[in-house]
Amino acid sequence: MDSKYDVKEVTWLHPASDPLMKMFNGYRCTLAVIPACELKMFDKIAAHPEGISAARLAEQHSWSSSYTARLLDAQASFGLLKKTLGPDNIGIYHITESGKYMVSDFEGSFDGIFTLFSKVFLKSYSLIPELIKTGDEGDKAHWVLPELQINGSADKQCPQDQSHCTENKKPEGYQAKADKIRCAGQFAGQKPGENERRMYQIMVAQMYPYTDEIIHAFDLSRFKTVVDIGGGQGYLSFALSRGYPDMKITVMDMPHVIKFVREEFRPHDFDKLNVTYLEGDCLKDPIPVASLYIFCKVLHHFTEEKIEYVISKLHEKLPSGGAVLILEDTLSPTRDGPPPSHCFDLMLMARKVGKDRTFPEFASTLERCGFTKIKCILTNPECIYDVIMAIKD
């Protein structure tokens, strides 16, 4: 370190406590990024490729100049912004390559994850102590998080169709009240559909860095007809269509989901993709015949009975050599890792809408449904998409 002062850098090693400090500091960093996301600071700085000073940014938006500078400095310390010194040693801020992922309209943006973290995820985890104390394992899902709603109706607060949820009954006598639940689960001041866009943004962000690895985890080139069940906004299907141009892919999801994504999610190259939409509930409605069926982050909402029911139906439909592809973040066989999977499992537990499983658990269910050739590819521990393939003899 160049300095006119006597500075000595020392690394202290404390193997037992270092993981805890990293965890704690990571949590603090997350909390420090959230205000910048809520203020759309990354969007505003990205609009100035030449860079912008804290004073100028604050002046444009009637913010405190000194506080703005401190928040921007924090983002620079995380590597999300680059700070250079201009005339008179004034700090000039630029978006870094990592910071681009915080810009709200960047494909694969993490903006939605950080924005919803304090409003939704922390609320979910705060429910856990009471669940542990009471041992409440009833069938009433927690309908207290309208922020995660994806169905555009204030009196249905589950992000998935109720029949899909592991714990799926609405509390007895439940009624939406305007003074307690905002219409369509919106935060104050938000535009209609904003929560849905954020929720799908979160789904895309978690897959985006690993998309190519996921769609090529197995060679899928022999499958010409594919149904992406519960495919949501279609991001996975779009990626598959680009990677396997000969595939004919159908995105099947609930009517309210398909209606929303048709209006809101249309990639620039949609007309070149061999992807169509189908409204339907896989537990109730006919499923098109295909050589490959995909469940991407869907089955964690299902009970074992519902998984076995729908997978058995698909096994009957499949031709010899056809397959089911499951994308979930599996727990280790001993259920002691990886950490991101357990974090997600606890949120599902808190909201009583599902659970994560191990690969042996999935394999056992698939075997009961008639599959014998079952393989799993474990991806990057930070990736929440492990890939399971079950092939029909």
C-alpha positions in Angstrom: 0.0 0.0 0.0 1.4 3.4 -1.0 1.0 5.9 1.7 3.0 8.5 3.5 1.7 6.9 6.7 3.1 3.8 8.3 0.4 1.2 7.4 0.8 -2.5 7.9 -1.7 -5.1 6.6 -2.1 -8.2 8.6 -4.4 -11.2 8.0 -5.6 -12.9 11.1 -6.6 -16.5 10.8 -9.4 -17.8 13.0 -10.6 -20.9 11.2 -13.5 -21.6 13.6 -15.1 -18.2 13.5 -14.1 -17.0 9.9 -17.1 -18.7 8.3 -19.5 -17.0 10.7 -17.9 -13.6 10.0 -18.1 -14.1 6.3 -21.8 -15.0 6.7 -22.4 -12.0 8.9 -20.6 -9.6 6.6 -22.3 -11.0 3.6 -25.7 -10.3 5.3 -24.6 -6.8 6.1 -23.5 -6.2 2.5 -26.9 -7.5 1.3 -28.6 -5.0 3.5 -26.3 -2.2 2.2 -27.2 -2.9 -1.4 -31.0 -2.9 -0.9 -31.3 0.9 -0.5 -29.3 1.5 -3.7 -31.8 -0.9 -5.5 -34.8 0.8 -4.0 -33.5 4.2 -5.2 -32.7 2.7 -8.6 -29.2 4.1 -8.3 -27.7 1.5 -10.7 -30.2 2.4 -13.4 -29.4 6.1 -12.9 -25.7 5.6 -13.1 -25.9 3.3 -16.1 -27.7 6.1 -17.9 -24.4 8.1 -17.7 -21.7 6.0 -19.5 -19.3 8.9 -19.0 -19.7 8.5 -15.2 -21.4 10.8 -12.7 -20.5 12.4 -9.4 -22.5 11.9 -6.2 -23.2 15.7 -6.1 -24.6 15.7 -9.6 -26.7 12.6 -9.1 -28.1 14.0 -5.8 -28.9 17.3 -7.5 -30.8 15.6 -10.3 -33.0 13.7 -7.8 -33.1 16.1 -4.8 -31.2 13.8 -2.6 -28.6 14.5 0.1 -25.2 14.9 -1.6 -23.1 13.6 1.4 -25.4 10.6 2.1 -25.6 9.8 -1.6 -21.8 9.7 -1.8 -21.5 7.4 1.2 -24.0 4.9 -0.3 -22.2 5.0 -3.7 -18.9 4.4 -2.0 -20.3 1.3 -0.3 -21.4 0.0 -3.7 -17.9 0.7 -5.1 -16.5 -1.3 -2.2 -18.7 -4.3 -3.3 -17.4 -4.0 -6.9 -20.7 -2.9 -8.3 -19.4 0.5 -9.1 -16.0 1.8 -10.1 -14.9 5.1 -8.5 -12.4 7.3 -10.2 -11.1 10.7 -9.1 -11.9 13.6 -11.4 -10.9 17.3 -11.2 -10.5 18.5 -7.6 -10.5 14.9 -6.5 -14.2 14.6 -7.0 -15.4 11.0 -7.2 -16.9 9.9 -10.5 -18.9 6.6 -10.5 -19.3 4.1 -13.3 -21.2 0.8 -13.5 -18.9 -2.3 -13.4 -19.5 -5.6 -15.2 -20.9 -7.0 -12.0 -22.9 -3.8 -11.5 -24.7 -4.3 -14.8 -26.6 -7.2 -13.1 -28.1 -4.6 -10.7 -29.6 -2.6 -13.6 -33.3 -3.4 -13.6 -33.8 -3.9 -17.4 -30.6 -6.0 -17.8 -31.4 -9.6 -18.7 -30.6 -11.6 -15.6 -30.8 -8.6 -13.3 -30.6 -9.2 -9.6 -32.4 -6.0 -8.9 -35.7 -7.8 -8.1 -33.9 -10.2 -5.6 -32.4 -7.4 -3.6 -35.6 -5.3 -3.7 -37.8 -8.1 -2.4 -35.3 -9.4 0.1 -36.3 -7.1 3.0 -40.0 -7.0 2.0 -40.6 -10.7 1.5 -37.7 -13.0 2.3 -37.0 -11.6 5.8 -40.7 -11.8 6.6 -40.7 -15.5 5.6 -37.7 -16.4 7.8 -39.2 -14.4 10.7 -42.1 -17.0 10.8 -39.8 -19.9 11.5 -39.3 -19.5 15.3 -43.1 -19.6 15.9 -43.4 -22.7 13.7 -40.7 -24.4 15.6 -42.3 -23.6 19.0 -45.8 -24.5 18.0 -45.0 -27.5 15.8 -47.8 -26.3 13.5 -47.7 -28.7 10.6 -51.3 -28.1 9.5 -52.4 -27.7 5.9 -53.0 -23.9 6.0 -50.4 -22.0 4.0 -49.3 -18.6 5.2 -51.2 -16.1 3.1 -49.5 -13.1 4.7 -47.1 -12.3 1.9 -49.1 -10.7 -0.9 -45.8 -9.3 -2.3 -45.1 -12.7 -3.9 -48.4 -12.9 -5.6 -48.4 -13.8 -9.4 -52.1 -14.1 -10.1 -53.5 -10.6 -10.2 -56.3 -11.2 -7.7 -56.3 -9.8 -4.2 -58.2 -12.7 -2.7 -55.7 -15.4 -3.8 -52.4 -14.9 -2.2 -50.5 -18.0 -3.2 -47.9 -17.5 -5.9 -48.8 -20.9 -7.4 -52.2 -22.4 -8.1 -53.5 -23.7 -4.8 -53.8 -27.3 -6.0 -50.0 -27.3 -6.7 -49.0 -26.3 -3.1 -47.7 -28.8 -0.7 -49.9 -27.1 2.0 -52.7 -25.7 0.0 -55.8 -24.8 1.9 -56.8 -21.2 2.4 -57.4 -20.2 6.1 -61.0 -20.8 7.1 -63.2 -17.6 6.6 -60.4 -15.9 4.8 -61.4 -12.7 3.0 -59.2 -10.1 1.3 -59.6 -6.7 3.1 -58.5 -3.5 1.4 -57.2 -2.0 4.6 -54.9 -5.1 5.1 -54.1 -6.3 1.6 -53.4 -4.0 -1.3 -55.1 -4.9 -4.6 -53.0 -7.5 -6.5 -50.5 -7.6 -3.7 -48.9 -4.4 -4.8 -46.5 -2.3 -2.7 -47.7 1.3 -2.2 -47.1 3.3 -5.3 -46.3 0.4 -7.6 -47.7 -0.1 -11.1 -50.1 -3.1 -11.7 -48.0 -6.2 -12.5 -44.8 -4.9 -10.9 -44.7 -7.7 -8.4 -45.2 -10.3 -11.1 -42.4 -8.8 -13.2 -40.1 -8.8 -10.1 -40.9 -12.4 -9.3 -40.1 -13.5 -12.8 -37.0 -11.3 -12.8 -35.8 -13.3 -9.7 -36.4 -16.6 -11.5 -34.5 -15.4 -14.6 -31.6 -13.9 -12.5 -31.0 -17.2 -10.7 -30.8 -19.2 -13.9 -29.2 -16.6 -16.2 -25.5 -17.1 -15.3 -25.9 -20.9 -15.7 -28.3 -21.2 -18.6 -25.9 -22.7 -21.1 -24.7 -25.3 -18.6 -28.2 -26.2 -17.6 -29.6 -26.7 -21.1 -26.6 -28.8 -22.1 -26.2 -30.8 -18.9 -27.7 -33.6 -20.9 -27.7 -33.9 -24.7 -31.4 -33.1 -25.5 -31.0 -33.0 -29.3 -32.9 -36.2 -29.8 -36.1 -34.7 -28.3 -38.2 -33.0 -30.9 -41.4 -32.3 -28.9 -41.1 -30.7 -25.5 -43.7 -29.5 -22.9 -42.3 -27.2 -20.2 -44.9 -27.7 -17.4 -45.3 -24.7 -15.2 -42.9 -22.9 -17.5 -43.9 -19.4 -16.3 -42.5 -16.6 -18.4 -40.8 -19.2 -20.7 -37.2 -18.2 -20.1 -36.0 -21.8 -20.1 -38.0 -22.7 -23.2 -36.6 -19.7 -25.0 -33.1 -20.8 -24.1 -33.8 -24.4 -25.2 -35.2 -23.2 -28.5 -32.1 -21.2 -29.2 -29.8 -24.1 -28.2 -31.9 -26.8 -30.0 -33.6 -25.1 -33.0 -35.3 -28.4 -34.1 -37.3 -28.6 -30.8 -41.0 -27.8 -30.8 -41.6 -26.5 -27.3 -44.9 -25.8 -25.5 -45.0 -23.7 -22.3 -47.9 -25.0 -20.2 -49.0 -23.0 -17.2 -52.1 -21.7 -15.4 -54.4 -19.4 -17.5 -53.6 -16.3 -15.4 -49.9 -16.9 -15.8 -50.0 -17.4 -19.5 -52.1 -14.3 -20.0 -49.7 -12.2 -18.1 -46.5 -13.6 -19.7 -47.9 -13.2 -23.2 -48.4 -9.5 -22.5 -45.3 -8.8 -20.5 -42.5 -11.3 -21.6 -41.8 -11.4 -25.3 -38.1 -11.8 -26.2 -36.8 -9.8 -29.1 -36.3 -12.9 -31.1 -39.6 -14.6 -30.2 -40.7 -14.9 -33.8 -37.6 -17.0 -34.6 -38.3 -19.3 -31.7 -40.3 -22.5 -31.9 -42.2 -21.9 -28.7 -46.0 -21.7 -28.1 -48.1 -21.3 -25.0 -50.8 -23.5 -23.6 -53.2 -22.7 -20.7 -53.7 -25.6 -18.4 -53.3 -27.3 -15.0 -51.1 -30.4 -15.2 -53.0 -32.0 -12.4 -56.4 -31.6 -14.0 -56.1 -30.8 -17.7 -54.9 -32.9 -20.6 -51.2 -32.7 -21.2 -50.0 -32.7 -24.9 -48.1 -35.8 -26.1 -44.3 -35.1 -26.2 -41.0 -36.9 -26.1 -39.7 -34.7 -23.2 -41.5 -33.2 -20.3 -39.8 -30.5 -18.1 -40.5 -29.4 -14.6 -38.3 -26.3 -13.7 -38.7 -25.3 -10.1 -42.2 -26.6 -9.9 -42.1 -29.9 -8.0 -41.0 -28.4 -4.7 -44.6 -27.1 -4.4 -46.0 -30.6 -4.8 -46.6 -33.3 -2.2 -45.1 -36.7 -3.0 -48.6 -38.0 -3.9 -49.1 -35.2 -6.4 -45.6 -35.7 -7.9 -46.2 -39.4 -8.3 -49.7 -38.8 -9.8 -48.5 -36.4 -12.5 -45.2 -38.2 -13.3 -47.1 -41.5 -13.6 -49.4 -39.8 -16.2 -46.4 -38.6 -18.1 -44.8 -42.1 -18.0 -47.8 -43.5 -19.7 -47.7 -40.8 -22.4 -44.0 -41.1 -23.2 -42.7 -43.2 -26.0 -39.8 -45.5 -25.4 -36.7 -43.4 -25.0 -38.8 -40.4 -23.9 -37.9 -38.6 -20.7 -38.8 -36.3 -17.8 -36.3 -33.5 -17.0 -36.5 -32.0 -13.4 -34.7 -28.9 -12.4 -34.6 -28.4 -8.7 -32.0 -27.4 -6.1 -31.5 -30.8 -4.5 -30.3 -31.3 -0.9 -27.3 -33.6 -0.3 -28.2 -37.2 0.6 -27.3 -36.5 4.2 -29.3 -33.3 4.2 -26.4 -31.1 5.4 -25.9 -28.9 2.3 -25.6 -27.0 0.1 -26.4 -23.8 2.0 -28.5 -22.1 -0.7 -30.7 -25.1 -1.0 -31.4 -25.1 2.8 -32.1 -21.4 2.7 -34.7 -21.9 0.1 -36.1 -25.0 1.9 -36.6 -22.9 5.1 -38.4 -20.2 3.2 -40.8 -22.9 1.7 -41.2 -24.3 5.2 -42.0 -20.9 6.7 -44.6 -20.2 4.1 -45.8 -23.8 4.2 -45.9 -24.1 0.4 -43.5 -26.9 -0.2 -40.0 -28.3 0.5 -36.7 -29.2 -1.1 -35.7 -32.9 -1.6 -32.6 -35.0 -2.1 -31.8 -36.7 -5.4 -32.5 -40.2 -3.8 -35.9 -39.0 -2.8 -36.7 -37.9 -6.3 -35.2 -41.1 -7.7 -37.4 -43.2 -5.5 -40.5 -41.4 -6.6 -39.5 -41.7 -10.3 -38.9 -45.4 -9.9 -42.4 -45.9 -8.4 -43.7 -44.2 -11.5 -42.0 -46.7 -13.8 -38.6 -45.1 -14.7 -35.5 -47.1 -14.3 -32.8 -45.0 -16.0 -32.4 -42.0 -13.7 -29.4 -39.7 -13.6 -28.6 -36.4 -11.8 -26.1 -33.7 -12.6 -25.1 -31.5 -9.7 -24.3 -28.0 -10.8 -22.4 -25.2 -9.2 -23.2 -25.1 -5.4 -24.4 -21.5 -5.9 -26.8 -22.5 -8.7 -30.2 -23.6 -7.5 -30.8 -25.8 -10.6 -29.6 -29.4 -10.3 -30.7 -31.4 -13.3 -32.4 -34.8 -13.1 -33.3 -36.9 -16.1 -35.5 -40.0 -16.0 -35.7 -42.0 -19.3 -38.5 -44.5 -20.1 -37.3 -47.9 -21.3 
